[in-house]
C-alpha cells in the first residue's frame, strides 16, 4: 500500500509541475543558482579581510 501511495503522490506532483512549466513563466533554477553563486563569490572577494603577514 505504501508503494502505491508514494507513486500516486509522485505522479500527481510530476503532472502538476509539467502543467505549471508549460502554462506559466517559471524561472530556470540553474540560471538562478549560478547567479546567486556569482553574487556570493563577488561579495566574498570584495569584503574579505586581507591576510596579515607576521614575518
C-alpha positions as a Markdown table, in Angstrom:
| # | Residue | x | y | z |
|---|---|---|---|---|
| 1 | Unk | 0.0 | 0.0 | 0.0 |
| 2 | Unk | 2.9 | 2.4 | 0.7 |
| 3 | Unk | 4.4 | 2.0 | -2.8 |
| 4 | Unk | 1.0 | 2.8 | -4.4 |
| 5 | Unk | 0.6 | 5.9 | -2.3 |
| 6 | Unk | 4.1 | 7.1 | -3.0 |
| 7 | Unk | 3.8 | 6.6 | -6.7 |
| 8 | Unk | 0.4 | 8.3 | -6.8 |
| 9 | Unk | 2.0 | 11.3 | -5.0 |
| 10 | Unk | 4.9 | 11.3 | -7.3 |
| 11 | Unk | 2.8 | 11.2 | -10.5 |
| 12 | Unk | 0.5 | 13.9 | -9.1 |
| 13 | Unk | 3.4 | 16.2 | -8.4 |
| 14 | Unk | 5.0 | 15.5 | -11.7 |
| 15 | Unk | 1.9 | 16.3 | -13.7 |
| 16 | Unk | 1.3 | 19.5 | -11.7 |
| 17 | Unk | 4.9 | 20.5 | -12.4 |
| 18 | Unk | 4.6 | 19.8 | -16.1 |
| 19 | Unk | 1.4 | 21.8 | -16.2 |
| 20 | Unk | 2.9 | 24.8 | -14.4 |
| 21 | Unk | 6.1 | 24.7 | -16.6 |
| 22 | Unk | 4.0 | 24.7 | -19.8 |
| 23 | Unk | 1.5 | 27.4 | -18.8 |
| 24 | Unk | 3.4 | 29.8 | -16.5 |
| 25 | Unk | 6.7 | 31.7 | -16.7 |
| 26 | Unk | 8.7 | 29.6 | -14.3 |
| 27 | Unk | 12.3 | 30.8 | -13.9 |
| 28 | Unk | 15.2 | 28.5 | -14.7 |
| 29 | Unk | 16.6 | 27.2 | -11.4 |
| 30 | Unk | 20.0 | 26.5 | -12.8 |
| 31 | Unk | 20.4 | 30.1 | -14.0 |
| 32 | Unk | 19.2 | 31.5 | -10.7 |
| 33 | Unk | 21.6 | 29.3 | -8.8 |
| 34 | Unk | 24.6 | 30.3 | -10.9 |
| 35 | Unk | 23.6 | 34.0 | -10.4 |
| 36 | Unk | 23.5 | 33.6 | -6.7 |
| 37 | Unk | 26.8 | 31.8 | -6.6 |
| 38 | Unk | 28.4 | 34.6 | -8.7 |
| 39 | Unk | 27.0 | 37.3 | -6.3 |
| 40 | Unk | 28.1 | 35.4 | -3.2 |
| 41 | Unk | 31.7 | 35.0 | -4.6 |
| 42 | Unk | 31.8 | 38.7 | -5.6 |
| 43 | Unk | 30.7 | 39.7 | -2.1 |
| 44 | Unk | 33.2 | 37.3 | -0.5 |
| 45 | Unk | 36.1 | 38.7 | -2.6 |
| 46 | Unk | 35.0 | 42.3 | -2.0 |
| 47 | Unk | 34.6 | 42.2 | 1.8 |
| 48 | Unk | 37.2 | 39.6 | 2.7 |
| 49 | Unk | 39.8 | 40.8 | 5.2 |
| 50 | Unk | 43.3 | 40.8 | 3.8 |
| 51 | Unk | 45.8 | 38.3 | 5.2 |
| 52 | Unk | 48.3 | 39.6 | 7.8 |
| 53 | Unk | 52.0 | 38.9 | 7.2 |
| 54 | Unk | 53.5 | 38.2 | 10.6 |
| 55 | Unk | 57.0 | 37.7 | 9.1 |
